[in-house]
Amino acid sequence: KAGVTQTPRYLIKTRGQQVTLSCSPISGHRSVSWYQQTPGQGLQFLFEYFSETQRNKGNFPGRFSGRQFSNSRSEMNVSTLELGDSALYLCASSPDPTSNTEAFFGQGTRLTVV
Amino acid sequence: QKEVEQDPGPLSVPEGAIVSLNCTYSNSAFQYFMWYRQYSRKGPELLMYTYSSGNKEDGRFTAQVDKSSKYISLFIRDSQPSDSATYLCAMSGARGSTLGRLYFGRGTQLTVWP
């Protein structure tokens, strides 16, 4: 059974640009959550999607957005990139929102903003 | 105050030592308590989870939850160099509730030297 796949693994962008990250959940999993991980703040919750609907949103500015497709794949977008957006972005999938103890993480996308 | 507090370390111990990792939390509504292990350049992987108070043992790992003190611990017996990683505590409230998502500590970086 394939795990959670995040693409790309590494990304370098310039301030002011925008970026789109992709997450393919485990087959059969319909809930996808996104996190930002930095050395100073640890793992911070961005948002959670289930059945193409955003169920939960963390405390991030509107520059951070996401969506989920009918096949449960999810994308997150960051517009007008800032240096502080440099981080590891992690995606986690679970069968549904009530199954947090069955959440599996991808390897993440390392975003560097220069 | 963050919902979950975890000393980031770093923690360095000799092989064979007993390791104690801890987290405190502020929200008494948390019901599920998890420990994740994250190797360098990888996503977090679930080690074990506990529901409500009590202990849970899995091989060399023991998780303890004291809800009265809002304090959770992970003990690693006979630590091995392969245990060197960042350990993240996480917790969530009732499944399907607004607290149903995962709340993470910052992670403790552990090094076990031979």
Interface residues (C-beta under 8 A of the other chain):
Chain A: V4 S33 Y35 Q41 G42 L43 Q44 F45 E48 N56 L90 A92 P97 T98 S99 N100 T101 A103 F104 F105 G106 Q107 G108
Chain B: Q6 P8 Y32 M34 Y36 R41 K42 G43 P44 E45 L46 Y49 L88 A90 S92 R95 G96 T98 G100 R101 L102 Y103 F104 G105 R106 G107
